[in-house]
Amino acid sequence: MTSETGYLPPRGKTLVTGGSGHFGANLVRRLLADGHEVRALYQPGTNNAGLEGLELELFAGDVRDPASMAEAARGCGQVFHAAAKVSTRSPAPAQEREIYEINVLGTRNVVQACLAAQVDRMCLTGSFSGIGIDPEDPARPVHEGLPFYPFLDWLPYARSKTLAEHEVLKGVADGLDAVIAVSTGIIGPHDFLPSRTGKVLIDFANGKLRGYMPGGSEFVSAADLVEGHLLAMAKGKAGRRYLLSTEFLTLDDLLDRFAELTGGRKPRLRVPVPMMKAASRLYAGTVRRLIPDAPQRLTPGAIEILTLHRHADLSLAREELGYRPTSIREAARAAYEFFCASGMIGRRAA
């Protein structure tokens, strides 16, 4: 935590699930810098580059295994549960099952482990897709109290993150001190996997982004998201969720930021939304059926999210936590420098 709050857990270690992910890798580094003794859950056989070379305790386990979660939480004073199966794709039944098992049942296992270990506090990383919308005006700024609107064609990921929040609130009813920190689209360094937005920046810098579509959404700096989680852990009210973002950007705005960084040009091809939706559905219905893990930058789900132009009302996080977002421009610069240093971007701007 910053010197302004000076927060450290009152006892024990700090457990982080999902430490290999984009947000988790940034969170772990901040916790270590602030003097926390960190235990990071990792899953053997997966990409754990985000945790390599750090002075922390690595705990091999799977959120789907109640026994390993009970062991992971033992002796911990606080738990950041950031592990999730993130997907904007239209998954096959087996993939839907995996999303459910990791995001919903996995969260239940972490909650039960926290209760058994009597941790002081737990913080779940929620998703903007779990915040409700105004169906008559989807672009209207939304707040944490808006219920999930179930009658849109939401992807399984969005539904699973809503159910994950319910598991946390059930834990609160059983005596767990827990809060929910809701993330929008993250941009920043230590994006080892990389994320969907990170891949767009990589393609742009490497001259492989041929076109784009109009649309927009909320984006959050990785540093802001980490700060918001620490503020929620230190100051948040039990059972409450806090929406964290830095600013709303259209895709034109985002690509303009990338152009400033790389010295490149925004693609001239600006594909109309109906055409982009049709092409994306065709791809998802043919190639993706034959090759389930084939890459796709703009999936039907991602396109749907971008066309809603969702805005966030950050009043609650500002007032109760003292949350003060910074700059997406600086977050994009940090991401660009990271991708250059890691070799994912093959050339630098003059």
C-alpha positions in Angstrom: 0.0 0.0 0.0 1.1 3.6 -0.5 2.6 5.6 2.4 -0.7 7.4 2.6 -2.5 4.3 4.0 0.5 2.3 5.3 -1.6 -0.8 5.3 -0.1 -4.2 6.0 -2.0 -7.3 7.1 -2.3 -7.6 10.9 -1.0 -11.2 10.8 0.2 -14.0 8.6 0.9 -14.3 4.9 -1.0 -12.8 2.0 -2.4 -15.4 -0.3 -2.8 -14.4 -4.0 -4.7 -16.7 -6.4 -4.2 -16.0 -10.1 -0.8 -14.4 -9.5 0.4 -15.5 -13.0 -2.3 -13.5 -14.7 -2.0 -9.9 -15.9 -3.5 -8.3 -12.8 -2.1 -10.9 -10.4 1.5 -10.3 -11.6 1.1 -6.6 -11.0 -0.6 -7.2 -7.6 2.1 -9.6 -6.4 4.9 -7.2 -7.3 3.2 -4.3 -5.4 2.6 -6.5 -2.3 6.2 -7.5 -2.2 7.3 -3.9 -2.6 5.1 -2.9 0.3 6.6 -5.5 2.6 4.0 -8.3 2.5 5.0 -11.9 2.9 3.3 -13.4 -0.2 2.1 -16.9 -0.9 1.1 -17.2 -4.6 -1.0 -20.0 -5.9 0.1 -21.5 -9.2 -1.0 -24.3 -11.4 1.8 -26.6 -12.6 2.0 -27.1 -16.3 0.6 -23.6 -17.2 2.4 -20.4 -18.1 3.6 -19.0 -14.7 6.2 -16.6 -16.1 4.5 -13.8 -14.1 5.8 -15.3 -10.9 9.3 -16.3 -11.9 12.3 -14.7 -10.1 10.2 -13.2 -7.3 10.9 -13.7 -3.6 7.7 -15.3 -2.5 6.3 -18.7 -1.5 4.9 -20.6 -4.5 2.0 -23.0 -3.7 1.1 -25.5 -6.3 -2.7 -26.1 -6.4 -6.0 -25.7 -8.2 -8.9 -23.6 -7.1 -11.2 -26.5 -8.1 -9.6 -28.7 -5.4 -11.1 -27.9 -1.9 -8.3 -29.6 -0.1 -5.5 -27.7 -1.7 -7.4 -24.4 -1.2 -7.8 -25.2 2.5 -4.0 -25.8 2.7 -3.2 -22.7 0.7 -5.3 -20.4 3.0 -3.9 -21.9 6.3 -1.8 -19.3 8.1 -2.8 -16.4 5.9 -4.2 -13.1 7.2 -5.7 -12.0 4.0 -6.6 -13.5 0.6 -6.8 -11.8 -2.8 -8.8 -14.2 -5.1 -7.9 -13.1 -8.6 -7.9 -16.5 -10.3 -10.5 -16.9 -13.1 -11.0 -18.4 -16.5 -11.3 -15.3 -18.6 -13.1 -15.7 -21.9 -14.9 -13.5 -24.4 -15.4 -16.4 -26.7 -18.5 -18.5 -27.4 -17.2 -21.7 -25.7 -17.9 -25.3 -26.5 -19.7 -27.2 -23.7 -16.5 -28.6 -22.2 -15.1 -25.0 -22.1 -18.3 -23.8 -20.5 -17.9 -26.4 -17.8 -14.4 -25.3 -17.2 -15.4 -21.7 -16.8 -18.1 -22.7 -14.3 -15.8 -25.0 -12.3 -13.0 -22.4 -12.0 -14.9 -19.2 -11.6 -17.9 -20.4 -9.6 -17.0 -23.6 -7.8 -13.4 -22.4 -7.4 -14.6 -19.2 -5.7 -16.8 -21.3 -3.4 -13.7 -23.4 -2.5 -11.7 -20.3 -1.7 -14.5 -18.8 0.4 -14.8 -22.0 2.4 -11.0 -22.2 2.8 -11.0 -18.6 4.1 -13.8 -19.4 6.6 -12.0 -22.5 7.8 -8.6 -20.7 8.2 -10.3 -17.7 9.8 -8.6 -15.2 7.6 -9.0 -11.6 8.5 -10.3 -10.5 5.1 -10.8 -11.7 1.5 -11.0 -9.6 -1.7 -12.5 -11.1 -4.9 -11.6 -9.6 -8.2 -14.9 -9.0 -9.9 -15.7 -8.2 -13.6 -17.3 -5.2 -15.2 -19.5 -7.7 -17.1 -21.1 -8.6 -13.8 -22.3 -5.0 -13.2 -25.9 -4.4 -14.5 -26.8 -2.1 -17.3 -29.7 0.1 -18.2 -31.3 -1.9 -21.0 -32.8 1.2 -22.6 -29.5 3.1 -22.5 -26.5 0.7 -22.2 -24.1 3.6 -22.4 -25.5 5.3 -19.3 -22.8 5.2 -16.5 -23.4 2.3 -14.2 -22.7 1.9 -10.5 -22.1 -1.1 -8.1 -25.7 -1.2 -6.9 -27.2 -1.9 -10.4 -28.3 -5.6 -10.5 -27.1 -7.9 -13.2 -29.4 -7.7 -16.2 -30.0 -11.4 -17.2 -32.0 -10.9 -20.4 -29.1 -10.1 -22.8 -27.1 -12.8 -24.6 -24.3 -12.6 -22.1 -21.4 -14.9 -22.5 -20.8 -17.7 -19.9 -17.9 -15.7 -18.5 -20.1 -12.8 -17.5 -22.7 -15.1 -15.9 -20.0 -17.0 -14.0 -18.4 -13.9 -12.5 -21.9 -12.8 -11.3 -22.3 -16.2 -9.6 -18.8 -15.9 -8.2 -19.8 -12.7 -6.4 -22.9 -14.6 -5.0 -20.5 -17.2 -3.5 -18.6 -14.5 -1.8 -21.8 -12.9 -0.4 -22.9 -16.3 0.9 -19.5 -16.4 2.7 -20.2 -13.0 4.2 -23.5 -14.2 5.5 -21.6 -17.1 7.2 -19.2 -14.6 8.9 -16.5 -14.0 6.3 -15.1 -10.4 6.1 -14.9 -10.0 2.3 -15.1 -7.3 -0.3 -15.3 -7.3 -4.1 -13.1 -5.1 -6.3 -14.5 -4.9 -9.9 -12.1 -4.7 -12.8 -12.7 -3.1 -16.2 -10.4 -3.8 -19.2 -6.8 -3.8 -17.8 -3.8 -2.1 -19.5 -0.3 -2.2 -18.2 3.0 -4.0 -17.8 3.8 -7.6 -16.6 1.3 -8.9 -19.2 3.1 -12.2 -19.7 0.3 -14.3 -21.3 -0.6 -11.7 -22.9 -4.2 -10.3 -22.4 -6.6 -9.6 -25.3 -5.9 -5.9 -25.1 -2.2 -6.6 -24.8 -2.3 -8.6 -28.0 -4.0 -5.7 -29.8 -1.1 -3.5 -28.8 1.5 -6.1 -29.9 -0.2 -6.5 -33.3 -0.4 -2.8 -33.7 3.3 -2.2 -32.9 4.3 -5.1 -35.1 2.3 -3.8 -38.1 -0.2 -6.8 -38.0 -3.4 -4.9 -37.1 -5.1 -4.6 -40.5 -8.4 -3.0 -39.4 -10.7 -2.2 -36.5 -14.3 -1.3 -35.7 -16.0 1.5 -33.8 -16.8 0.9 -30.2 -15.6 1.7 -26.7 -15.4 0.6 -23.1 -13.9 1.4 -19.7 -10.2 0.6 -19.2 -8.2 0.6 -16.1 -4.5 1.1 -15.5 -2.9 -2.0 -13.9 -1.4 0.3 -11.2 -4.9 1.8 -10.5 -6.4 -1.6 -10.3 -3.8 -2.8 -7.8 -4.2 0.4 -5.8 -8.0 -0.1 -5.8 -7.7 -3.6 -4.5 -5.4 -2.6 -1.7 -7.8 0.3 -0.8 -10.7 -2.1 -0.8 -8.9 -4.5 1.4 -7.9 -1.7 3.8 -11.0 0.4 3.8 -13.9 -1.3 2.0 -17.1 -2.3 3.8 -17.7 -6.0 4.2 -20.0 -7.4 1.5 -19.7 -4.3 -0.8 -18.3 -4.2 -4.3 -16.2 -1.3 -5.7 -16.0 -0.5 -9.4 -12.5 0.4 -10.5 -11.6 2.1 -13.8 -9.3 4.8 -15.2 -11.2 6.2 -18.1 -13.6 5.4 -21.0 -12.0 5.1 -24.4 -13.3 4.4 -27.8 -11.2 2.1 -30.0 -10.2 5.2 -32.0 -8.9 6.8 -28.8 -7.1 3.6 -27.8 -5.4 3.2 -31.1 -4.4 6.9 -31.1 -2.6 6.2 -27.8 -0.9 3.2 -29.4 0.1 5.3 -32.4 1.7 7.9 -30.1 3.8 5.2 -28.5 4.9 3.3 -31.5 5.1 6.0 -34.2 2.8 3.8 -36.3 -0.4 4.7 -38.0 -3.9 3.7 -37.1 -5.3 1.2 -39.7 -7.2 2.8 -42.4 -9.8 0.0 -42.5 -12.6 0.9 -40.1 -15.0 -2.0 -40.4 -18.7 -1.3 -39.8 -20.1 -3.1 -36.7 -22.7 -5.2 -38.6 -20.0 -6.5 -41.0 -17.6 -7.1 -38.1 -20.3 -9.1 -36.2 -21.1 -11.2 -39.2 -17.4 -12.0 -39.9 -16.7 -12.8 -36.2 -19.7 -15.1 -36.0 -18.7 -16.9 -39.2 -15.2 -17.4 -37.8 -16.5 -18.6 -34.5 -18.9 -21.0 -36.1 -16.5 -22.6 -38.5 -12.8 -22.3 -37.7 -13.3 -22.2 -34.0 -15.4 -25.4 -34.1 -12.6 -27.2 -35.9 -9.8 -25.5 -33.9 -11.2 -24.5 -30.5 -8.1 -22.6 -29.4 -7.5 -20.7 -32.6 -6.7 -17.1 -31.9 -9.3 -14.4 -32.4 -8.7 -10.8 -31.4 -12.3 -9.6 -31.6 -14.7 -12.4 -30.7 -18.5 -12.0 -30.9 -18.6 -11.4 -27.1 -15.9 -8.8 -27.3 -17.6 -7.0 -30.1 -20.9 -7.0 -28.2 -19.2 -5.5 -25.2 -17.5 -2.8 -27.3 -20.8 -1.8 -29.0 -22.5 -1.2 -25.7 -20.2 1.8 -25.0 -20.5 1.0 -21.3 -19.4 3.8 -18.9 -18.6 3.5 -15.2 -19.7 5.7 -12.2 -16.7 5.6 -9.8 -18.4 7.7 -7.1 -18.5 4.9 -4.4 -14.8 4.0 -4.8 -13.9 7.6 -4.7 -15.9 8.5 -1.7 -15.4 5.3 0.5 -11.9 4.3 -0.5 -10.3 7.5 -1.7 -9.7 5.9 -5.1 -8.0 8.3 -7.5 -7.4 7.0 -11.0 -4.3 8.1 -12.9 -3.6 7.8 -16.7 -4.3 5.2 -19.4 -1.6 6.9 -21.5 1.0 6.1 -18.9 -0.4 2.5 -18.5 -0.1 2.0 -22.3 3.4 3.3 -22.2 4.4 0.9 -19.4 2.7 -2.0 -21.4 4.6 -1.0 -24.5 7.9 -0.9 -22.7 7.2 -4.3 -21.2 6.4 -5.9 -24.5 9.5 -4.4 -26.1 11.7 -5.6 -23.3 10.2 -9.1 -23.4 10.6 -9.4 -27.1 6.9 -9.6 -28.0 7.3 -6.4 -30.0 9.9 -6.7 -32.6 10.6 -3.1 -33.3 10.6 0.2 -31.4 9.4 3.6 -32.5 12.0 6.1 -33.6 
